[in-house]
Amino acid sequence: MQIFDSPETAKAVLGPCVATIGKYDGMHLGHQRILDAMLEQARSHGLPSLVILSEPQPDEFFAPLTSPPRLNHFQDKVDFLAGYGVDAVLRLRFDAQVSQIPAGHFVDDFLLQRLGVSTLVIGDDFRFGKNRQGDHALLQQMAEQRGFEVISVAPCCSGVERVSSTLIRQYLQSGDCARVAELLGRAYSISGEVVLGRQLGRQLGVPTANVGVLARSLPMTGVFAVHVEWNNSTYPGVANIGYKPTVSDERVPSLEVHFLDFDQDLYGDRIRVMFLYKLRDEMKFSGLEQLKQQIAQDIAQAREVLGASQQATAAKTVLVTA
């Protein structure tokens, strides 16, 4: 998959394209419905598919200190889209100048002239342009006048709930990993490079991989039973995501993972942590000894829930193949 930072370069390489645009934070089932529609249009027209991602996300630009925590950083979005079969990504640098572009001008100048979009696929609630004045009605009117195509995709619901990034954050904060996985179509995960930490875990006899977190704030905190992808293999583990209140008074986001029955030098490698079960909230302990005792309990509980999950999966496999 190709990644572009300039619409002109994307147009020169791709030619006319079928595109969609948005934050795509989460890549949840609602996003996937839009991506499916875009890929179907691309195949039917014999054109490349392009996803336009705003970086930073508009709410981060307008309210950097109070915007909702991200579900995915840019690289995670790119990884997902590459696996989904998208041909290219355009990183739209969202800044003060872009935020003031009138909606009609954005369509004429950016989407049509500079980028060469033939078909635009959007969600039903898509808004764009200065003061969010652009919507599907405006796009449809301009499409009829300019000769391009606009396709609006209906929202995706899970039960009685409309699938959204906001809803997923709510379930992450409550620790309902199973419900989050239903809304995403997969386990929620965070990826990052393993970096050198304070090595406190090793001092406690529980070595951890410290994952560099590219975020101002976190969508959830706590201790979780996890699976970790590294070097094309998956390993069970227990992870703490949060701010380590026992050892630090600073509100610095961190993600630490202890692999079960596995100890390798991972420094500089990129791993993906998939959150399967929440074990407990993050807590401040009286000292390192109490923390060490709790970590032992966390590891035992993680072994139990992950082992039960593996047994359930094996039982389902036997039933299916019998």
C-alpha positions in Angstrom: 0.0 0.0 0.0 1.2 3.5 -0.9 1.2 6.4 1.5 1.1 10.0 0.2 1.5 13.4 1.9 0.6 15.4 -1.2 -2.6 15.2 -3.2 -0.8 16.2 -6.4 1.6 13.2 -6.0 -1.2 10.9 -5.3 -3.0 12.0 -8.4 0.1 11.7 -10.5 0.7 8.1 -9.3 -2.9 6.9 -9.0 -4.8 8.8 -11.6 -8.6 9.0 -11.1 -9.5 7.1 -7.8 -12.4 6.1 -5.6 -11.9 7.7 -2.2 -13.2 8.1 1.3 -12.2 10.7 3.9 -12.4 11.0 7.7 -10.7 10.3 11.0 -11.3 6.6 10.9 -10.4 6.4 14.6 -11.0 2.8 15.6 -11.5 1.1 12.2 -14.7 -0.3 13.7 -17.6 -2.1 11.9 -19.1 1.2 10.8 -15.8 2.2 9.2 -15.5 -1.2 7.6 -18.9 -0.8 6.0 -17.7 2.4 4.3 -14.4 0.7 3.3 -16.3 -2.2 1.8 -18.5 0.1 -0.3 -15.4 2.0 -1.4 -13.6 -1.2 -2.4 -16.6 -2.5 -4.3 -16.8 0.8 -6.2 -13.1 0.7 -7.0 -13.4 -2.9 -8.3 -16.5 -2.1 -10.4 -14.9 1.0 -12.0 -11.4 -0.5 -12.3 -9.9 2.3 -10.3 -7.5 2.5 -7.2 -8.9 2.9 -3.7 -7.7 5.8 -1.5 -8.4 6.6 2.1 -7.8 10.3 3.1 -6.8 10.5 6.8 -6.8 13.8 8.7 -3.6 14.2 10.8 -3.9 15.5 13.4 -7.6 14.7 13.8 -9.7 17.9 13.7 -10.8 17.6 17.4 -7.1 17.3 18.4 -6.3 20.4 16.4 -9.1 22.5 17.9 -8.9 21.2 21.5 -5.5 19.5 22.0 -5.9 19.3 25.8 -9.5 18.1 25.9 -10.0 16.1 22.8 -11.1 12.4 23.3 -8.3 9.8 23.6 -7.3 8.3 20.3 -8.2 4.7 19.7 -5.6 4.3 16.9 -2.5 6.3 16.0 -1.7 6.8 12.4 0.5 3.7 11.9 -2.2 1.4 13.4 -4.6 2.9 10.9 -2.2 2.3 8.0 -1.6 -1.3 9.1 -5.3 -2.0 9.2 -6.0 -0.5 5.8 -3.1 -2.3 4.2 -4.5 -5.6 5.5 -8.0 -4.6 4.4 -6.8 -4.3 0.8 -6.8 -0.5 0.3 -4.5 0.7 -2.4 -3.3 4.0 -0.9 -3.6 6.4 2.0 -3.3 10.2 1.7 -2.3 12.0 4.9 -4.1 15.3 5.0 -2.2 17.6 7.2 -5.0 19.3 9.2 -4.0 22.9 10.2 -5.5 26.4 10.6 -5.4 26.9 6.8 -7.3 23.7 6.0 -9.8 24.3 8.8 -10.9 27.6 7.1 -11.4 26.2 3.6 -15.1 26.6 2.6 -16.8 23.3 1.9 -17.5 24.0 -1.8 -13.9 25.1 -2.4 -12.6 22.0 -0.7 -14.5 19.8 -3.1 -13.5 21.8 -6.2 -9.9 22.5 -5.4 -8.8 19.6 -3.2 -10.9 16.6 -4.1 -11.5 17.2 -7.8 -8.7 19.4 -9.2 -5.7 18.4 -7.0 -6.6 14.8 -6.2 -8.8 13.7 -9.1 -11.5 11.8 -7.1 -13.9 10.1 -9.4 -16.2 8.6 -6.7 -16.4 9.7 -3.1 -17.8 7.2 -0.5 -18.8 8.7 2.9 -20.8 7.9 6.0 -24.2 9.4 6.4 -23.0 11.8 9.2 -19.9 13.1 7.3 -19.3 16.8 7.7 -16.4 18.9 6.2 -15.2 22.3 5.4 -15.1 25.6 7.4 -17.5 25.3 10.4 -18.4 21.8 9.2 -20.8 23.4 6.7 -20.4 20.6 4.1 -22.6 17.5 4.2 -24.0 14.8 1.9 -26.6 17.2 0.4 -24.0 19.6 -0.7 -21.8 16.8 -2.1 -24.7 15.4 -4.0 -25.6 18.8 -5.5 -22.0 19.4 -6.5 -21.6 15.9 -7.9 -24.5 16.5 -10.3 -23.0 19.7 -11.4 -19.3 18.6 -11.6 -19.8 15.1 -12.9 -18.4 12.9 -10.1 -20.2 10.4 -8.0 -21.1 10.4 -4.2 -22.2 7.4 -2.3 -23.5 7.7 1.3 -23.3 4.6 3.5 -26.0 3.9 6.1 -24.8 3.6 9.8 -23.9 0.3 11.3 -25.8 -0.9 14.4 -24.9 -3.7 16.9 -28.1 -4.6 18.7 -29.8 -1.3 19.5 -26.5 0.7 19.5 -25.0 2.6 16.6 -21.4 1.7 16.3 -19.1 4.6 16.9 -15.7 5.6 18.3 -17.4 7.2 21.2 -19.3 4.1 22.1 -16.1 2.0 21.9 -14.3 4.4 24.3 -17.2 4.0 26.7 -16.9 0.2 26.7 -13.1 0.4 26.9 -13.3 2.6 30.0 -15.7 0.2 31.6 -13.4 -2.7 30.8 -15.8 -4.7 28.6 -13.2 -6.0 26.1 -15.7 -8.6 24.7 -18.2 -5.9 23.7 -15.4 -3.8 22.2 -14.3 -6.8 20.1 -17.9 -7.1 18.8 -17.9 -3.5 17.7 -14.5 -3.7 16.1 -14.7 -7.2 14.6 -11.5 -8.0 16.4 -9.8 -7.5 19.8 -8.8 -3.9 20.6 -5.0 -3.5 20.2 -2.2 -1.0 20.5 1.1 -1.4 18.7 4.4 0.3 19.4 8.2 0.0 19.6 9.6 -1.7 22.7 11.7 1.0 24.5 14.0 1.1 27.5 12.1 1.8 30.7 13.1 2.0 34.3 13.5 -1.8 34.4 11.5 -1.9 37.6 9.7 -5.0 36.5 13.0 -6.9 36.2 14.0 -5.8 39.7 10.7 -7.2 40.9 11.4 -10.5 39.1 8.7 -9.8 36.5 10.5 -8.4 33.4 8.2 -6.3 31.1 8.4 -4.9 27.6 7.8 -1.2 27.7 5.8 -0.1 24.7 6.2 3.5 23.4 2.8 5.1 23.6 2.2 7.8 21.1 -0.7 9.5 22.9 -1.4 12.4 25.2 -4.1 10.4 27.0 -5.3 6.8 27.0 -8.7 5.3 26.1 -8.6 3.1 29.2 -6.4 2.1 32.1 -6.0 -1.0 34.1 -4.4 -4.5 34.1 -5.4 -6.8 31.3 -4.9 -10.4 30.1 -3.5 -10.0 26.6 -2.1 -11.6 23.5 1.0 -10.1 22.0 2.0 -10.3 18.3 5.7 -10.3 17.8 7.8 -11.7 14.9 4.8 -13.3 13.3 3.9 -15.3 16.4 1.4 -14.7 19.2 2.2 -15.0 22.9 0.0 -14.8 26.1 0.8 -12.0 28.6 -0.5 -9.6 31.2 -0.4 -5.8 30.6 -0.6 -2.7 32.6 -1.8 0.4 30.8 -2.0 3.6 32.6 0.1 6.0 34.6 1.9 3.8 37.2 0.8 5.7 40.3 2.8 3.6 42.7 6.2 4.5 41.2 5.5 8.0 39.7 3.4 11.1 40.4 3.7 12.2 36.7 0.7 11.7 34.4 2.8 10.0 31.7 1.0 7.3 29.7 2.6 3.9 29.7 2.0 0.4 28.5 4.0 -2.5 30.0 3.6 -6.1 29.1 4.9 -9.2 30.9 5.0 -12.2 28.6 4.0 -15.5 30.2 6.8 -18.2 30.0 8.8 -16.1 27.5 11.7 -13.8 27.9 13.5 -12.3 24.8 15.4 -9.1 24.1 12.7 -7.1 22.2 14.3 -3.6 22.4 13.7 -1.7 19.2 11.1 -4.3 17.9 7.5 -3.4 17.2 4.8 -5.5 19.0 1.0 -5.4 19.0 -0.8 -5.8 22.3 -4.4 -7.2 22.0 -6.6 -6.6 25.1 -8.8 -9.6 25.9 -9.9 -9.4 29.5 -9.7 -6.7 32.1 -8.4 -8.1 35.4 -8.6 -5.0 37.6 -8.3 -1.2 37.7 -4.9 0.5 38.1 -4.1 1.0 41.8 -1.6 2.8 43.9 0.1 0.5 46.4 1.8 1.3 49.7 5.1 0.0 48.4 7.0 -2.3 46.0 6.4 -5.4 48.1 2.6 -5.0 47.9 2.9 -4.2 44.2 5.0 -7.4 43.7 2.3 -9.5 45.5 -0.4 -8.1 43.4 1.5 -8.7 40.2 1.8 -12.3 41.1 -2.0 -12.5 41.6 -2.5 -10.7 38.2 -0.2 -13.3 36.4 -2.1 -16.2 38.0 -5.4 -14.7 37.0 -4.2 -14.0 33.5 -3.1 -17.6 33.1 -6.5 -18.8 34.3 -8.6 -16.7 31.9 -6.3 -17.2 28.9 -6.2 -20.9 29.5 -10.0 -21.1 29.8 -10.2 -19.1 26.5 -7.9 -21.6 24.7 -9.9 -24.5 26.0 -13.1 -23.0 24.8 -11.6 -22.3 21.4 -10.3 -25.9 21.1 -13.8 -27.2 22.1 -15.4 -25.1 19.4 -12.9 -26.4 16.8 -13.7 -30.0 17.8 -17.4 -29.3 17.4 -17.0 -27.7 14.0 -14.7 -30.4 12.6 -16.6 -33.4 14.1 
